[in-house]
Amino acid sequence: MAVAPVKNKMLEWVINDAETETGFWTVDLETGETSSAVVIKSFARARLIGDGKEFAVFEGRMKPATPEEGPKFLSTGRISIYRVDSGTLAREFNIAELKGDGEMLCTSGDGTLAAYRYEKELMILNLQTGRVARVAGTVADFPSPGYQGACAFGE
């Protein structure tokens, strides 16, 4: 899987069949060079943040689709921020308010804030402190059985 590029870097990831490990690395779209892989010992989703020098990993598991609703990512509430160049852990947070149905939607240009959907609330997370900065709103209804959306921070 791949995520939208940031500063000509694309974040790629693979998940093992048992969904117990996820590997992440970046590809420079101009040179084709790849970063060292970071392997997380859980199912996870991630996004490049800020200028593409770090990526945020959200640990969780997938809840299978049912006839009533599509598959859902269930977060553990653990967010880990890794440096792309070295693969080292920069920061890690356990945020109880994020445990359950949720996902990161987008990040601010400088990578300090993230819009996060938790159930039907839209939260703004501070990726420097690991705190919920504020609840920005709620969504009354989602299309069923699944939905897609778009998100962007303004200047």
TORFI-881160 format. One record per atom (N, C-alpha, C, CB): x, y, z; residue in one letter. Coordinates in pm, whole numbers, plus 50000, padded with zeros to 5 digits. Glycine has a CB too. Layout:
<atoms>
XYZA ...
</atoms>
This chain:
<atoms>
500844988350000M 500005000050000M 500885012450000M 499055000050121M 500365023249951A 501095035849948A 500165047049991A 501695038549808A 500765057750039V 500025069550083V 500505081349999V 500225072250237V 499685091449982A 500035103149901A 501425108349937A 498985114249921A 502215112049836P 503585116449862P 503655130049931P 504355117049732P 504775132050000V 505105144750064V 506545147950026V 504915144050221V 506775159649968K 508115163949928K 508825153149847K 508955167650051K 508125147349750N 508645137049661N 508995123849730N 509865142149591N 508475121749851K 508655108949919K 507305102149932K 509305110950058K 507295089249904M 506085081049916M 506305071150029M 505755073749781M 505335070450121L 505395060650229L 504725047850179L 504705065950359L 505435036850188E 504925023750147E 504835014950270E 505845017250038E 503925005050265W 503884995350373W 503324982150327W 503075000650489W 503704971750401V 503184958250378V 502794952450513V 504254949150304V 501804943450507I 501294936850628I 501414921950606I 499814941150660I 501894914550707N 501984900050689N 500584893950689N 502854893650801N 500494881450643D 499194874850629D 498434873550761D 499384861150570D 499164871850871A 498524870451001A 498094883951060A 499454863451098A 498434894950992E 498154908551038E 498734911151177E 496644911051039E 499954906051199T 500634907951328T 501884916651314T 501014894451388T 502304919551191E 503474928151168E 503214936851046E 504764919651150E 503704949251053T 503594958650943T 504964964850919T 502524969550971T 505394965050794G 506674971250759G 506444984150683G 507534961750675G 507224994550716F 507095007750654F 508445012150599F 506555018150755F 508445018950485W 509635025050430W 509195035950333W 510555014550360W 510125044550296T 509805055050200T 510575052650071T 510115069050257T 510025057949962V 510655057849831V 510755072249784V 509855048849729V 511955076549746D 512135089849688D 511685089049542D 513645094749700D 510665096549506L 510085095549373L 510985101249264L 508765102549370L 511975109449300E 512905114849200E 514075105549176E 513415128449244E 514635099749283T 515845091649270T 515585076649275T 516815095349378T 514415072649329G 514125058449346G 514755052349470G 514585050949227G 515495060249547E 516135055249669E 515075052049773E 517145065349725E 515355041649853T 514435037749959T 515105039550095T 513985023149940T 514285042050195S 514785042850332S 514845028750390S 513895052050421S 515475027450504S 515465014650575S 514045011950622S 516455014650695S 513694999250628A 512354995550673A 512244995950824A 511994981550622A 511074999950871V 510724999351013V 509614988951024V 510265013651070V 509814978851109V 508814968351126V 508164969951262V 509444954151110V 506834971051261I 506034972451382I 505434958751412I 504924983351367I 505474954651537K 504944941451575K 503444941951601K 505664936351701K 502714947951506S 501254948251512S 500734952851376S 500734957551627S 499434951951357F 498804957751239F 498804972751261F 497334952051215F 499134980551159A 499194994951177A 498925002151045A 500554999051233A 498535014651058R 498415023850945R 499345035550974R 496915028750925R 499755042550869A 500705053550890A 500515064450786A 502145048350885A 501065076150818R 501065087650727R 502385095050745R 499855097050754R 502935099950633L 504055109250642L 503535122150704L 504705111950501L 504345128450785I 503905140950847I 504905152050819I 503715139051000I 504405164250827G 505235176050806G 505885175850670G 506295176950913G 507205177750668D 507945178550543D 508415164850494D 509145187650560D 507835154150546G 508175140650502G 509375134550571G 508425140750357G 509865141150675K 511015135750749K 510605126350861K 511855147050806K 509315125950891E 508795117050994E 507515110550943E 508525124651127E 507145099251004F 505845093350977F 505205088951107F 505965081450879F 503885090351112A 503095086851231A 502455073251207A 502015097651262A 502625064151302V 502095050551294V 500975049151396V 503205039851317V 499825044551351F 498675042251436F 498455027251444F 497395049551383F 498645021351563E 498495006951580E 497035003251600E 499325001951699E 496654991451553G 495274987051569G 495044973351508G 494334997051508G 493804971251468R 493424958951398R 492244962351309R 493074947351499R 492004953851211M 490864955851121M 489694947451169M 491234952150976M 488544953851178K 487294946751206K 486704943251070K 486294955451294K 486434930351045P 485914926450914P 484584933250881P 485744911450908P 484334934550752A 483084940450704A 481904931450739A 483144942950552A 480764937850761T 479504930750782T 478534935750676T 478934932950928T 477374929350660P 476394934450562P 475944948750594P 475174925250558P 475994952550721E 475534965850762E 476594976650746E 475074965450905E 477874973050759E 478934983050751E 480204977150693E 479214988850889E 481024985850637G 482294981650578G 483324978450684G 482834992450486G 484524974350644P 485574971450741P 485954984150816P 486824965350670P 486384982550939K 486774993951021K 488144991451082K 485734996551132K 488925002151091F 490195001751162F 489915004751308F 491235011851101F 490294995751396L 490104997651540L 491455000751602L 489454985051606L 491625012951646S 492885017751701S 493105012751843S 492925032851698S 494375010151876T 494745007052015T 494945019752096T 496024998452018T 495045031252027G 495335043952093G 496825046952096G 494795043852232G 497665037752049R 499115040052047R 499515046451915R 499895026652067R 500215057751925I 500755064751809I 502265065551827I 500115079151793I 502995061351725S 504455061951727S 504915070651611S 505095047751719S 505845079751638I 506395088551536I 507825084051510I 506335103751580I 508135080651384Y 509465075851346Y 510125085851252Y 509375062051279Y 511465086651260R 512255094651167R 512505086251042R 513615099351232R 512255092150926V 512425084950800V 513895081650776V 511875093250684V 514795091150800D 516205089150764D 516885077950842D 516955101850784D 516505076150969S 517185066151053S 516285054551094S 517715072751175S 514975056151080G 514045045851126G 513915045251276G 514485032651075G 514445055351346T 514385055351492T 513085061451542T 515585063051550T 512695057051658L 511485062151722L 511755076051777L 511015052551835L 510965085851737A 511125099651784A 510245102351906A 510785109551672A 508985097851900R 508035099952009R 507015088752005R 507335113851998R 506405086152120E 505365075952126E 504325080152228E 505945061952160E 503055077852195F 501955081852283F 500935070752293F 501295094752232F 500335069552409N 499155061152428N 498015070552464N 499375050152540N 497045071752374I 495965081452391I 494665073652409I 495885091252270I 494215072552531A 493035064552563A 491815068852483A 492735065352711A 491675081952456E 490505087052383E 490435081752240E 490525102152382E 491515076152187L 491545071452049L 491335056452036L 492835075251986L 491165049552146K 491015034952140K 489645031452083K 491205028652280K 489645024151970G 488405020151907G 488345024551762G 487225025751982G 487145026351710D 486905029651570D 487385043751540D 485415028351536D 488465044951464G 488985058051430G 490105057151329G 489465065151553G 490495068751274E 491585069251179E 492065083451161E 491155063351045E 493375084651130M 493935097751100M 493525101450959M 495475097851117M 493005113550941L 492515118050812L 493555126050735L 491275126350830L 494235135350802C 495265143250737C 496075150450845C 494645153450636C 497195156450802T 498035163950896T 498225178150845T 499405156950914T 498595186850938S 498905200650900S 500225200750823S 498995209851026S 500475211450750G 501685212450669G 502975210850746G 501705225550600G 503005215350871D 504225214050951D 504275200951029D 504335225751047D 503225192851020G 503225179751085G 502955179751233G 504515173351061G 502565191151289T 502335191751433T 500925187651472T 502615205551483T 499965189151380L 498575186051411L 498035175551313L 497705198651405L 497075167751361A 496415157951274A 494915158651300A 496955143651299A 494145157351192A 492705155651205A 492465140751219A 491915161751081A 491705136951320Y 491485122851351Y 489995120651371Y 492285118551477Y 489445110751300R 488045107151319R 487985096151422R 487375102751185R 487275098751532Y 487025088651634Y 485525086751643Y 487645092651773Y 485075074851602E 483635072151591E 483015083451510E 482955070851732E 482175091751570K 481535102651492K 482075116351528K 480025102551514K 483195116751603E 483795129551638E 485015132151551E 484185129851786E 485225144751517L 486435149051449L 487305155951552L 486125158451328L 488465150151579M 489375155551680M 490605161451612M 489795144551782M 491215170951676I 492495176351633I 493525171551735I 492465192151621I 494515163851686L 495565158551772L 496825166751758L 495865143851740L 497525168551869N 498845174751865N 499855163351859N 499085184151991N 500565161951746L 501525151051728L 502865153651794L 501735148451582L 503025165351856Q 504235168151933Q 504055164052079Q 504595183051924Q 502835166052132T 502585163252274T 501785150552297T 501855174752336T 501125145552192G 500295133552208G 498975136252277G 501045123252284G 498495148452269R 497235151952333R 496175155652230R 497445163552430R 494925153252268V 493815157952186V 493715172952209V 492465150452221V 493985180852105A 493965195352118A 492535200352136A 494615202051996A 491605194452059R 490205198252072R 489335188951988R 489985213152030R 488075188652020V 487095181851936V 486565192451842V 485925175052021V 486735190251711A 486395200451612A 484965199451563A 487325199651495A 484305188151587G 482935186751541G 482495172251543G 482775192451403G 481285170051498T 480755156451489T 480125154451351T 479715153851600T 480025141951314V 479375138251188V 478135130351225V 480335129951094V 476975134851178A 475715128351216A 475565114651152A 474545137151176A 475875113351024D 475685100650955D 476815098550855D 474325100150884D 477205085950838F 478145082050735F 477395073950631F 479355073950795F 477765074750505P 477165065850406P 477465051350442P 477675069150263P 476575042150411S 476785028050441S 476835020150312S 475675022550534S 477515008850305P 478215002150415P 479605007450440P 478294987450387P 480175015750356G 481495021450379G 481515035750332G 482585013150307G 482595042650355Y 482675056450313Y 484115060250287Y 482065065550418Y 484315070450207Q 485605076550177Q 485435091250199Q 486095073350031Q 486525098150225G 486425112550245G 487715119350209G 486065115650388G 487745132350224A 488935140250197A 489145149750312A 488815147950063A 490395153850331C 490745162350444C 491965170750408C 491005153950571C 491995183250450A 493175191750430A 493125203050533A 493225197650282A 494295206850583F 494435218450670F 494695230650583F 495575216450774F 494105242050618G 494385254550548G 495585261350610G 493165263850552G 496115270950541E 497265278550591E 496835288050700E 497945286350478E 
</atoms>
